[in-house]
Amino acid sequence: QVQLVESGGGSVQAGGSLRLSCAASERTFSSYAMGWFRQAPGKEREFVAAISGPGAVRYFAASVKGRFTISRDNAKNSVFLQMNSLKPEDTAVYYCAARSGPWAVVGGPDEYNYWGQGTQVTVSS
């Protein structure tokens, strides 16, 4: 069982930046691909970004490409989401997720096995 804990959410004005962190309990962290998802009120949970176990392969949703960066530090069992040029439409609860196996995928929530509790990101105009 992998436990994930997100941090770093908060409120920011449009154009600002935030960095989300996710700490994992799993000692074989590098064997898990990791993803970030978000869910706005009244909407389905949507894919934001994914990174392979070794960190070499990364995918982004079209809506965040060029503004968000995903990275990981396997020595510290952590994955990060750097969010720049934030827009009000980025407002959502952001979730960290782990997928059994090191291959990153662009997929829905069903592709992931473990989830964090989520952290709120609010972007005001």
Disulfide bonds with the S-S distance in Angstrom:
Cys22-Cys96 2.06
